[in-house]
Every structure is written in structure tokens, then in C-alpha cells.
């Protein structure tokens, strides 16, 4: 019996031990559960609630980061600008133990970053510092792989430009916080932020490629420091292509050089030389100061006040109006301007949009430089493109009006823009008559056929246009070694559809041009090459059976009769 009692006692002890063990396990499990829940809550706090501390450091940026800008497309729905999610890297320096080592590791995997700059941020004493904004997926992965405590990520919206530098001076660029910095992105900043509707542009990516390529080739060929070109629909002002070189890649968040950021197409104001002569002739024809059968004595240089006016291609004889135009006679043009008068000259230039800043939808638009006191001597020099500085876009618009029958247009980059509500008489307003427009078209074709722009001619395209060569002004005079060459071409002349205006900044003469550098040798052939490339893209095919020349037989006879 004693034995049974002892056995029962042992069993009770074993049971108590088992119960005690179970209690201990429950307690231990409970403790670990509490620790796990605490750690889990803390991790949620770090991941989700971390944004609150982030916003306290970046309250100015938080609202912008959440906003997508509207997508931008060309006229054929080719994507020009859109948004993607991107990680940005920041740090809490207090959580980083070895700041020198961390700086070295980060610099080794981040482009355009050096360890010294990163170390300077980490030792700044601030509780929050940006390391790099909007990194690439590869950089995101590599930094995450480093596993450095205190290095964290913030998701942001990044603006990307699939065409890279192609539309740098059209679409423009945005800053790191998605605010518009240049181009359409700046001009339409609020519209792009507030509207979810995509923006369609008038430009054609194919045409833009061709325009940029030909300008780039000519710029290199003639060792020019810059170039610009515009292709515009003459009937509605739609800009099909707009290029300024050098340009920049808006995807790279590094400030471009001043030269790259400067738009020679819309912001720069230049003396355009003889490309101004059609304006003088149009005004004289419109006001019945001259007829196509009239002319002026260009036998010798003309003295006006203290100035001596000479011709670059002197014929030293009487010249008819068509000859003055095609040979680009400054002497003949000066006499025509004197007969025309200051007021009538200014009136037409104003109607053509030459005297006012362009209203195109870009932030970089230059103001024309015009004389404060417009006297007769100013009128004379302006007649052949000196003493007044305008943008290439203004000249392109003016030529479009001259050849489209005289109808007023406004250059635009927005396709089917519902925000543009013109005056009821806008589309009916005429700047010059159809008859004057027809005569100007004939003179432009004459200049390419047998004048200073022969190198622009291309079989089947019936190109018309005018060359311009001007020395760049400097303090107290002009730089004889630095010139701007330009050519404004129109095609096809039987029914004009497009105007192409280009300029080369400081081209040099080469062996092929017999070391001549004027517009007839540099700018004119560039436009001819552009037309050959973009004509088929714009549904203007070469037609060898056309002969617009015959439509201007009277013009041809008036020239021949004096040769």
C-alpha cells in the first residue's frame, strides 16, 4: 500500500510538472507573440506612416508628386511625353552608422553621383536628405541590394520623353518636381496638370526626324554653330516641324547649356537679310506703287544720307521688278522702298505679324527688335532685311500669308485646339489680294528657277523661295566674319501647301562651294534636300509633268526683255 501511495505521489508530481511546462510554454508563446505583433506594428509604422515624416520634410513637393501631367502626342498619335512611376532615394542620416562607407557604396551604383557629395549630405545633421530623385529601375534594385540601414525609397511620378531630344524645343522639359520648365510643358503647365485629356500637337514625328537630320547634316557640313528650321501649313498655320540646334535630351535632369536651351527658331531675333524683300515688293504691288513691268536703275551704288548701298550680284544696268527680285538687288529695293513710303511699309509688316511677338504656344518667344524712330533711312534698310531683327517663325508665318492668297493665319502647335476661339472675321481677313499673292508666288518661283536660289530647285516639286544673307550685328557695327544665312522655300508653287524656313548660324565656306558661304550656297540647297525627304511624307509627290513656269509667262518675258 505504501508503494501505491508513492506511485500516486509520483504521478501527481509528473502531472504538475507537465502542467507547469505547459504554462511556461503558453507564457513564452505569449511573450513572443507580443514581440512579433510589436515588431509588425513597428514595421507598418516605418513603411506606411513614414510618409508623414517625409511630408514634413517635403510638403512643397507632395502635392506635385501625386499629379500626373497629361500625355502629349503628335498628329499621328505618336507619344511625345508621358508619366511613369519612379523611385526616389532619401536617407535618415541618424540611422546610418558608417556614413563614409555608405557614401562610397551609393556612389558606386548611382549615375552622376560622387561619394563626396553624398557624404556631405549624410553629415549635414539634417534628419532627412535626398540622395537621388527619380532613379532608374536598375539603380533602384542595386541600392536596395546594398541593404544600408537608413536608406529609403519614395515612389514619385516621373515625366519621360520617348523621342528624347527630337522635340526638345517643342514639347520642352519639366523639373524634378514635374513643373514645366520650357516649351509647351511650361506654356501649358496648368492645363497639363489639371486636365486628364491628352494633348494632340500639329507636329509630325516623321517630318521632324527628316528636318532635324538635314539641318544637322548642313550644320556639320558648313561648320555652323547652330541651325533652325520650321515647316508650316500655309493655309492654317499648323506647324508640322520645328527644330533648333544644338538641342538637349529632356530625360536627363541636368541643366542644358545656354546654347542648347536657346531656341533659334522662336526665341532668337535676327536680321534676316534679303528674305525681307518679298515684303517690300508685296507692299508696293498691293498699293499700286509698281507693276511687274516697272523697274529701277541699278547701274551704280546708291548713296542715301551717309550710307552707300551696293548689290552683292551687281548687273550695273536698269533692272525690271522681277530682276530686282531674282537677283536680290539692294539698289533697286531701296528705290522701291522710297517710293512706297514708311507708313505703307509698316502697315503691311504689321499685318504680316512681323512687328509683334508671335502668339505660338511656347514659352520661348522672342520680341522683334524694331526702330524706335522709323525714318526713311530705316525704311530703306528694312526693305532688304537690315535694321530690324525678327524670329524665324515670324518670317515663316509672313511667307505663308504671301503665298496662300493673302489670308491671315496664326501659327499653332495645338491640333484642333478647342481653347482657340477666333474673331468671326478672322478667317475672312485678307492681308493682301489674291492677285498680289499670285505675283509673289511667281517671283519666288523665278528666284529658284533662275535667280539666287537655283540650288534649292528639285525636279518635280516646283519650289519657290528667297535667300537671305546678313552679317551679325555687334557693338558699333557688324561682324564681317559672322553671318546668318537663311532660305524660305514654298512648295508646290502651283498650289502652295507648305513653307519651309531655315537658318544657319555662322556657316563656313567649303571647297564644294568654292568657299562661298552665302545663303544660295548653304541654306538654299538645305531646303531642297528637306523638301525631297518630307514631300512624300506630306503627300506631295514629285510630278515631272508640272510646269508652273508657264503660268508666269509675262514675268518671264519682262525679265528677258532687259537681258
MIMIPA-306101 format. One record per residue (C-alpha): x negated, y negated, z negated; residue number from 1. Coordinates in steps of 0.02 Angstrom, whole numbers, m for minus. Each point is the difference from the previous one (the first is absolute). Layout:
! MIMIPA-306101
{pt {X; Y; Z}; NUM}
...
! end
This chain:
! MIMIPA-306101
{pt {0; 0; 0}; 1}
{pt {m143; m114; m40}; 2}
{pt {m64; 38; 172}; 3}
{pt {166; m51; 77}; 4}
{pt {m1; m164; m94}; 5}
{pt {m175; m40; 62}; 6}
{pt {49; 40; 179}; 7}
{pt {151; m115; m13}; 8}
{pt {m109; m138; m70}; 9}
{pt {m123; 20; 145}; 10}
{pt {141; m5; 125}; 11}
{pt {68; m159; m79}; 12}
{pt {m174; m78; 8}; 13}
{pt {m20; 48; 182}; 14}
{pt {171; m74; 37}; 15}
{pt {m45; m159; m90}; 16}
{pt {m164; m12; 96}; 17}
{pt {93; 25; 164}; 18}
{pt {125; m133; m47}; 19}
{pt {m140; m116; m52}; 20}
{pt {m89; 29; 166}; 21}
{pt {157; m35; 96}; 22}
{pt {25; m161; m96}; 23}
{pt {m179; m51; 37}; 24}
{pt {24; 38; 185}; 25}
{pt {158; m104; 3}; 26}
{pt {m89; m143; m87}; 27}
{pt {m150; 11; 117}; 28}
{pt {114; 10; 153}; 29}
{pt {97; m149; m65}; 30}
{pt {m159; m100; m24}; 31}
{pt {m62; 41; 175}; 32}
{pt {172; m41; 71}; 33}
{pt {m3; m169; m83}; 34}
{pt {m176; m33; 65}; 35}
{pt {50; 56; 176}; 36}
{pt {155; m111; m1}; 37}
{pt {m104; m145; m64}; 38}
{pt {m129; 24; 137}; 39}
{pt {136; 19; 130}; 40}
{pt {86; m161; m54}; 41}
{pt {m168; m87; m2}; 42}
{pt {m38; 59; 177}; 43}
{pt {170; m62; 58}; 44}
{pt {m39; m165; m83}; 45}
{pt {m166; m10; 91}; 46}
{pt {74; 47; 168}; 47}
{pt {167; m89; m1}; 48}
{pt {m10; m135; m129}; 49}
{pt {m173; m49; 61}; 50}
{pt {84; m108; 131}; 51}
{pt {56; m118; m137}; 52}
{pt {m177; m38; m51}; 53}
{pt {m47; m9; 184}; 54}
{pt {136; m127; 31}; 55}
{pt {m60; m105; m144}; 56}
{pt {m165; m17; 93}; 57}
{pt {75; m16; 174}; 58}
{pt {171; m80; m19}; 59}
{pt {m30; m109; 151}; 60}
{pt {m29; 150; 113}; 61}
{pt {130; 123; m64}; 62}
{pt {147; m72; 96}; 63}
{pt {m99; m10; 162}; 64}
{pt {m64; 178; m16}; 65}
{pt {177; 69; m3}; 66}
{pt {49; m86; 161}; 67}
{pt {m21; 72; 173}; 68}
{pt {m21; m121; 143}; 69}
{pt {105; 31; 155}; 70}
{pt {m81; 105; 136}; 71}
{pt {m58; m90; 157}; 72}
{pt {15; 77; 175}; 73}
{pt {m45; m55; 175}; 74}
{pt {131; m15; 138}; 75}
{pt {m13; 188; 36}; 76}
{pt {15; 50; m183}; 77}
{pt {m186; 31; m23}; 78}
{pt {m38; m20; m185}; 79}
{pt {m109; m151; m41}; 80}
{pt {18; m16; m189}; 81}
{pt {75; 109; m136}; 82}
{pt {m18; 49; m183}; 83}
{pt {m73; 152; m88}; 84}
{pt {m20; 49; m182}; 85}
{pt {m176; m20; m62}; 86}
{pt {m91; 26; m165}; 87}
{pt {m94; m140; m85}; 88}
{pt {m134; 34; m130}; 89}
{pt {m11; m94; m164}; 90}
{pt {m85; 29; m166}; 91}
{pt {15; m26; m186}; 92}
{pt {m184; m33; m40}; 93}
{pt {28; 37; m186}; 94}
{pt {34; 183; 42}; 95}
{pt {m160; 19; 102}; 96}
{pt {m148; 59; m104}; 97}
{pt {m144; m9; 123}; 98}
{pt {38; m150; 110}; 99}
{pt {m163; 7; 98}; 100}
{pt {25; 181; 48}; 101}
{pt {183; m30; 42}; 102}
{pt {m48; m148; 111}; 103}
{pt {m128; 103; 94}; 104}
{pt {120; 144; 29}; 105}
{pt {140; m114; 61}; 106}
{pt {m113; m95; 119}; 107}
{pt {m58; 165; 76}; 108}
{pt {176; 43; 62}; 109}
{pt {78; m172; 33}; 110}
{pt {m36; m93; 163}; 111}
{pt {m58; m180; m8}; 112}
{pt {m32; 11; m187}; 113}
{pt {m164; m6; m96}; 114}
{pt {m39; 59; m175}; 115}
{pt {m57; m172; m60}; 116}
{pt {168; m82; 40}; 117}
{pt {97; 144; m79}; 118}
{pt {m110; m4; m155}; 119}
{pt {30; m187; m15}; 120}
{pt {188; 33; m3}; 121}
{pt {m15; 141; m127}; 122}
{pt {m104; m106; m119}; 123}
{pt {109; m155; 17}; 124}
{pt {87; 34; m165}; 125}
{pt {172; m4; 82}; 126}
{pt {126; 137; m41}; 127}
{pt {46; 16; 185}; 128}
{pt {m103; m18; 159}; 129}
{pt {30; 46; 181}; 130}
{pt {m133; 114; 72}; 131}
{pt {68; 7; 178}; 132}
{pt {170; m34; 73}; 133}
{pt {88; 106; 130}; 134}
{pt {m130; 136; 22}; 135}
{pt {4; 134; 134}; 136}
{pt {67; 175; m42}; 137}
{pt {m178; 65; 7}; 138}
{pt {m61; m130; m125}; 139}
{pt {150; 37; m111}; 140}
{pt {m42; 186; m1}; 141}
{pt {m185; m25; m33}; 142}
{pt {26; m123; m144}; 143}
{pt {129; 115; m78}; 144}
{pt {m123; 143; 18}; 145}
{pt {m129; m96; m102}; 146}
{pt {115; 13; m151}; 147}
{pt {m65; m156; m86}; 148}
{pt {103; m43; m156}; 149}
{pt {72; m176; 11}; 150}
{pt {9; 0; 191}; 151}
{pt {181; m4; 55}; 152}
{pt {108; m18; 155}; 153}
{pt {144; m113; 47}; 154}
{pt {111; 32; 152}; 155}
{pt {23; m151; 112}; 156}
{pt {67; m42; 173}; 157}
{pt {m132; m27; 133}; 158}
{pt {27; m87; 167}; 159}
{pt {m82; 91; 145}; 160}
{pt {m26; m51; 181}; 161}
{pt {m9; 153; 116}; 162}
{pt {m66; m103; 147}; 163}
{pt {m144; m66; m107}; 164}
{pt {m77; m157; 78}; 165}
{pt {107; 1; 158}; 166}
{pt {132; m119; m68}; 167}
{pt {m107; m89; m129}; 168}
{pt {50; m174; 62}; 169}
{pt {183; 46; 28}; 170}
{pt {58; 108; m145}; 171}
{pt {m134; m69; m115}; 172}
{pt {m47; 68; m170}; 173}
{pt {58; 15; m181}; 174}
{pt {m92; m15; m164}; 175}
{pt {m30; 135; m130}; 176}
{pt {165; m47; m84}; 177}
{pt {96; 16; 164}; 178}
{pt {20; m187; 29}; 179}
{pt {m15; m63; 179}; 180}
{pt {m167; m82; 35}; 181}
{pt {2; m34; 187}; 182}
{pt {98; 21; 161}; 183}
{pt {180; 56; m2}; 184}
{pt {m28; 81; m169}; 185}
{pt {m25; m173; m75}; 186}
{pt {124; m97; 107}; 187}
{pt {141; 124; m32}; 188}
{pt {m57; 49; m176}; 189}
{pt {168; m24; m88}; 190}
{pt {98; 81; 141}; 191}
{pt {m114; 152; m1}; 192}
{pt {15; 17; m190}; 193}
{pt {187; m27; m17}; 194}
{pt {67; 92; 152}; 195}
{pt {4; 188; 23}; 196}
{pt {24; m24; 187}; 197}
{pt {m149; 34; 113}; 198}
{pt {m70; m144; 102}; 199}
{pt {m19; 24; 188}; 200}
{pt {m130; m101; 92}; 201}
{pt {m10; m51; 183}; 202}
{pt {m176; 67; 20}; 203}
{pt {m41; 158; 97}; 204}
{pt {m137; 109; m75}; 205}
{pt {m54; 64; 171}; 206}
{pt {m17; m176; 70}; 207}
{pt {m89; m57; m157}; 208}
{pt {m129; 139; 19}; 209}
{pt {m33; m49; 181}; 210}
{pt {m11; m186; m41}; 211}
{pt {m118; 27; m145}; 212}
{pt {m111; 119; 98}; 213}
{pt {m22; m117; 148}; 214}
{pt {m33; m150; m111}; 215}
{pt {m127; 101; m99}; 216}
{pt {m87; 56; 160}; 217}
{pt {m11; m180; 65}; 218}
{pt {m56; m65; m168}; 219}
{pt {m145; 124; 0}; 220}
{pt {m37; m20; 185}; 221}
{pt {m19; m189; m13}; 222}
{pt {m70; 2; m177}; 223}
{pt {141; m112; m62}; 224}
{pt {22; m33; m186}; 225}
{pt {188; 22; 11}; 226}
{pt {150; 28; 112}; 227}
{pt {189; m11; m4}; 228}
{pt {145; 51; 110}; 229}
{pt {189; m13; 7}; 230}
{pt {126; 88; 112}; 231}
{pt {173; m78; 0}; 232}
{pt {166; 30; 88}; 233}
{pt {32; m161; 97}; 234}
{pt {189; 12; m12}; 235}
{pt {27; 24; m187}; 236}
{pt {m166; m40; m84}; 237}
{pt {m25; 175; m69}; 238}
{pt {m183; 29; m40}; 239}
{pt {m48; 171; 69}; 240}
{pt {m182; m8; m55}; 241}
{pt {m105; m115; m107}; 242}
{pt {m184; 29; m39}; 243}
{pt {m137; m101; m82}; 244}
{pt {m179; 63; m12}; 245}
{pt {m91; 35; m109}; 246}
{pt {135; 76; m108}; 247}
{pt {8; 106; m159}; 248}
{pt {77; 159; m71}; 249}
{pt {140; m48; m122}; 250}
{pt {m10; 173; m82}; 251}
{pt {m168; m47; m75}; 252}
{pt {31; m105; m155}; 253}
{pt {m157; m102; 23}; 254}
{pt {17; m182; 51}; 255}
{pt {m43; m17; 186}; 256}
{pt {m125; m129; 56}; 257}
{pt {66; m171; 46}; 258}
{pt {m33; 36; 184}; 259}
{pt {96; 165; m7}; 260}
{pt {146; m77; m93}; 261}
{pt {13; m150; 118}; 262}
{pt {128; 15; 139}; 263}
{pt {m66; m77; 160}; 264}
{pt {169; 36; 81}; 265}
{pt {112; m102; m116}; 266}
{pt {m101; m93; m131}; 267}
{pt {m145; m68; 100}; 268}
{pt {25; m163; 95}; 269}
{pt {m109; m21; 154}; 270}
{pt {m26; m118; 144}; 271}
{pt {64; 111; 140}; 272}
{pt {m76; m89; 150}; 273}
{pt {80; 20; 171}; 274}
{pt {139; 115; m61}; 275}
{pt {84; m166; m42}; 276}
{pt {5; m57; 181}; 277}
{pt {165; 88; 43}; 278}
{pt {85; m105; m135}; 279}
{pt {m57; m161; 84}; 280}
{pt {53; 58; 173}; 281}
{pt {168; 63; m64}; 282}
{pt {35; m167; m85}; 283}
{pt {m48; m95; 158}; 284}
{pt {109; 111; 110}; 285}
{pt {146; m4; m122}; 286}
{pt {m5; m190; m8}; 287}
{pt {m23; m14; 190}; 288}
{pt {m166; m88; m21}; 289}
{pt {m73; 116; 133}; 290}
{pt {53; 127; 130}; 291}
{pt {m94; 153; 59}; 292}
{pt {m56; m98; 153}; 293}
{pt {m81; m140; m98}; 294}
{pt {m181; m8; m56}; 295}
{pt {m141; m105; m73}; 296}
{pt {m174; m55; 49}; 297}
{pt {m131; 110; m83}; 298}
{pt {m146; m61; 104}; 299}
{pt {m104; m57; m149}; 300}
{pt {4; 2; m191}; 301}
{pt {130; m110; m81}; 302}
{pt {m47; m132; m128}; 303}
{pt {131; m33; m133}; 304}
{pt {m51; m122; m136}; 305}
{pt {m169; 62; m59}; 306}
{pt {31; 178; 59}; 307}
{pt {m55; 81; 163}; 308}
{pt {116; 139; 59}; 309}
{pt {m77; 133; 113}; 310}
{pt {56; 161; 83}; 311}
{pt {m81; 168; m40}; 312}
{pt {37; 56; 178}; 313}
{pt {m17; m164; 98}; 314}
{pt {69; m6; 177}; 315}
{pt {m45; m184; 21}; 316}
{pt {154; m42; 104}; 317}
{pt {185; m35; m9}; 318}
{pt {93; 145; m81}; 319}
{pt {183; 49; 14}; 320}
{pt {99; 42; m157}; 321}
{pt {m19; 188; 30}; 322}
{pt {m187; m23; 27}; 323}
{pt {m18; m102; m159}; 324}
{pt {86; 142; m90}; 325}
{pt {m92; 148; 75}; 326}
{pt {m172; m82; m2}; 327}
{pt {34; m68; m174}; 328}
{pt {m46; m180; 42}; 329}
{pt {m19; m111; m153}; 330}
{pt {m13; m154; 112}; 331}
{pt {165; 36; 87}; 332}
{pt {85; 46; m164}; 333}
{pt {m57; m160; m85}; 334}
{pt {76; m107; 138}; 335}
{pt {161; 101; m10}; 336}
{pt {7; m29; m189}; 337}
{pt {m20; m188; 26}; 338}
{pt {148; m1; 119}; 339}
{pt {101; 110; m118}; 340}
{pt {m25; m109; m154}; 341}
{pt {m18; 39; m184}; 342}
{pt {185; 12; m45}; 343}
{pt {49; 124; 135}; 344}
{pt {m152; 107; m37}; 345}
{pt {40; 6; m186}; 346}
{pt {183; 35; 34}; 347}
{pt {m35; 159; 97}; 348}
{pt {m136; 61; m118}; 349}
{pt {121; m20; m145}; 350}
{pt {137; 97; 90}; 351}
{pt {m125; 139; 39}; 352}
{pt {m42; 15; m186}; 353}
{pt {m179; m60; 20}; 354}
{pt {12; m140; m129}; 355}
{pt {82; 100; m141}; 356}
{pt {m56; 145; m108}; 357}
{pt {66; 167; 65}; 358}
{pt {148; 75; m93}; 359}
{pt {m57; 180; 26}; 360}
{pt {25; 115; m150}; 361}
{pt {m180; m3; m61}; 362}
{pt {m82; m86; m147}; 363}
{pt {m154; m46; 103}; 364}
{pt {61; m135; 118}; 365}
{pt {m110; m146; 47}; 366}
{pt {53; m181; 18}; 367}
{pt {m43; m82; 167}; 368}
{pt {m127; m140; m6}; 369}
{pt {66; m145; 101}; 370}
{pt {m55; m182; 18}; 371}
{pt {65; m121; m131}; 372}
{pt {4; m137; 130}; 373}
{pt {50; 74; 168}; 374}
{pt {m72; m124; 124}; 375}
{pt {m29; 14; 187}; 376}
{pt {m176; 69; m23}; 377}
{pt {72; 136; m113}; 378}
{pt {131; 39; 129}; 379}
{pt {m134; 19; 133}; 380}
{pt {m112; 118; m99}; 381}
{pt {150; 100; m62}; 382}
{pt {53; 25; 181}; 383}
{pt {m146; 119; 21}; 384}
{pt {1; 72; m177}; 385}
{pt {m119; m109; m100}; 386}
{pt {37; m109; m150}; 387}
{pt {138; 114; m62}; 388}
{pt {m16; 167; m91}; 389}
{pt {138; 131; m6}; 390}
{pt {21; 186; m34}; 391}
{pt {m3; 136; 132}; 392}
{pt {178; 44; m49}; 393}
{pt {60; m176; 39}; 394}
{pt {m78; 9; 173}; 395}
{pt {77; 172; 33}; 396}
{pt {173; m66; m46}; 397}
{pt {m21; m153; 111}; 398}
{pt {m49; 106; 151}; 399}
{pt {148; 115; m30}; 400}
{pt {116; m150; 13}; 401}
{pt {m88; m65; 156}; 402}
{pt {28; 164; 94}; 403}
{pt {167; 64; m67}; 404}
{pt {100; m134; 89}; 405}
{pt {m30; m130; m133}; 406}
{pt {106; 81; m138}; 407}
{pt {m44; m37; m180}; 408}
{pt {m61; 149; m103}; 409}
{pt {m70; 28; m174}; 410}
{pt {m140; 127; m27}; 411}
{pt {52; 138; m119}; 412}
{pt {m67; 160; m77}; 413}
{pt {168; 61; m66}; 414}
{pt {104; 114; 111}; 415}
{pt {187; m39; m3}; 416}
{pt {m21; m115; m150}; 417}
{pt {170; m31; m77}; 418}
{pt {m71; m140; m106}; 419}
{pt {m32; m109; 154}; 420}
{pt {154; m103; 38}; 421}
{pt {m41; m119; 143}; 422}
{pt {94; m157; 43}; 423}
{pt {142; 33; 123}; 424}
{pt {m94; m94; 136}; 425}
{pt {m169; 81; m35}; 426}
{pt {5; 129; 141}; 427}
{pt {70; m126; 124}; 428}
{pt {m132; m133; m32}; 429}
{pt {m117; m30; 146}; 430}
{pt {m170; m79; m19}; 431}
{pt {m34; m13; 187}; 432}
{pt {106; 36; 152}; 433}
{pt {2; 165; 94}; 434}
{pt {m75; m91; 149}; 435}
{pt {m148; m64; m102}; 436}
{pt {m23; 172; m76}; 437}
{pt {m4; 79; 172}; 438}
{pt {m134; m121; 59}; 439}
{pt {m107; 32; m155}; 440}
{pt {13; 187; 31}; 441}
{pt {m63; m28; 177}; 442}
{pt {m147; m103; m61}; 443}
{pt {m47; 131; m131}; 444}
{pt {3; 136; 133}; 445}
{pt {m102; m112; 116}; 446}
{pt {m135; m20; m135}; 447}
{pt {m20; 188; m15}; 448}
{pt {12; 31; 185}; 449}
{pt {m129; m128; 57}; 450}
{pt {m49; m112; m145}; 451}
{pt {m103; 10; m160}; 452}
{pt {87; 159; m62}; 453}
{pt {m30; 118; 146}; 454}
{pt {m81; 129; m115}; 455}
{pt {167; 23; m89}; 456}
{pt {87; 63; 156}; 457}
{pt {52; 184; 5}; 458}
{pt {78; 85; 149}; 459}
{pt {189; 16; m12}; 460}
{pt {28; m104; m157}; 461}
{pt {19; m174; 76}; 462}
{pt {m87; m84; m146}; 463}
{pt {1; m188; m25}; 464}
{pt {m94; m101; m129}; 465}
{pt {m119; m138; m49}; 466}
{pt {m176; 0; m70}; 467}
{pt {m66; m112; m137}; 468}
{pt {m178; m35; m59}; 469}
{pt {m36; m123; m140}; 470}
{pt {m150; m43; m106}; 471}
{pt {28; 18; m186}; 472}
{pt {9; m167; m88}; 473}
{pt {m123; m49; m136}; 474}
{pt {m31; m153; m104}; 475}
{pt {m35; m142; 119}; 476}
{pt {25; 96; 162}; 477}
{pt {5; 174; 76}; 478}
{pt {m110; 155; m11}; 479}
{pt {m59; 32; 178}; 480}
{pt {m63; 173; m45}; 481}
{pt {163; 55; m82}; 482}
{pt {157; 17; 105}; 483}
{pt {175; 71; m8}; 484}
{pt {58; 86; 159}; 485}
{pt {183; 40; 28}; 486}
{pt {118; 64; 131}; 487}
{pt {189; 2; m1}; 488}
{pt {69; 126; 123}; 489}
{pt {179; 36; 54}; 490}
{pt {65; 154; 90}; 491}
{pt {84; 45; 114}; 492}
{pt {19; m171; 82}; 493}
{pt {153; 44; 107}; 494}
{pt {99; 28; m160}; 495}
{pt {m109; m46; m151}; 496}
{pt {21; 114; m149}; 497}
{pt {m155; m19; m108}; 498}
{pt {m130; m130; m41}; 499}
{pt {m172; 53; m62}; 500}
{pt {m108; m132; m84}; 501}
{pt {m177; 43; m56}; 502}
{pt {m152; m93; m62}; 503}
{pt {m182; 44; m27}; 504}
{pt {m98; m93; m132}; 505}
{pt {m177; m44; 55}; 506}
{pt {m24; 126; 142}; 507}
{pt {m173; 12; 80}; 508}
{pt {m43; 14; 183}; 509}
{pt {m69; 167; 59}; 510}
{pt {m88; 65; 155}; 511}
{pt {164; 65; 74}; 512}
{pt {73; m178; m7}; 513}
{pt {m161; m80; 64}; 514}
{pt {m12; m65; m180}; 515}
{pt {156; m105; 21}; 516}
{pt {109; 2; m157}; 517}
{pt {152; m103; 53}; 518}
{pt {178; 66; m10}; 519}
{pt {6; 53; 183}; 520}
{pt {m142; 122; m36}; 521}
{pt {47; 58; m175}; 522}
{pt {181; m29; m50}; 523}
{pt {85; 21; 170}; 524}
{pt {m65; 176; 37}; 525}
{pt {44; 51; m178}; 526}
{pt {183; m42; 31}; 527}
{pt {m6; 93; 165}; 528}
{pt {m62; 154; m91}; 529}
{pt {134; m17; m133}; 530}
{pt {139; m13; 129}; 531}
{pt {m60; 157; 88}; 532}
{pt {12; 94; m165}; 533}
{pt {161; m70; m73}; 534}
{pt {99; m24; 162}; 535}
{pt {57; 182; 12}; 536}
{pt {35; 2; m188}; 537}
{pt {117; m147; 24}; 538}
{pt {84; 78; 152}; 539}
{pt {m86; m120; 120}; 540}
{pt {m75; 112; 132}; 541}
{pt {m119; m62; 135}; 542}
{pt {90; m25; 163}; 543}
{pt {m113; m19; 152}; 544}
{pt {144; m55; 111}; 545}
{pt {34; m158; m101}; 546}
{pt {m62; m164; 67}; 547}
{pt {56; m144; m108}; 548}
{pt {m124; m107; 99}; 549}
{pt {126; m13; 142}; 550}
{pt {127; m82; m115}; 551}
{pt {m118; m147; m17}; 552}
{pt {m50; m29; 180}; 553}
{pt {24; m188; m19}; 554}
{pt {m125; m2; m143}; 555}
{pt {m123; 99; 104}; 556}
{pt {17; m118; 150}; 557}
{pt {m25; m156; m106}; 558}
{pt {m165; 70; m62}; 559}
{pt {m61; 60; 169}; 560}
{pt {39; m164; 84}; 561}
{pt {m131; m87; m105}; 562}
{pt {m142; 128; 12}; 563}
! end
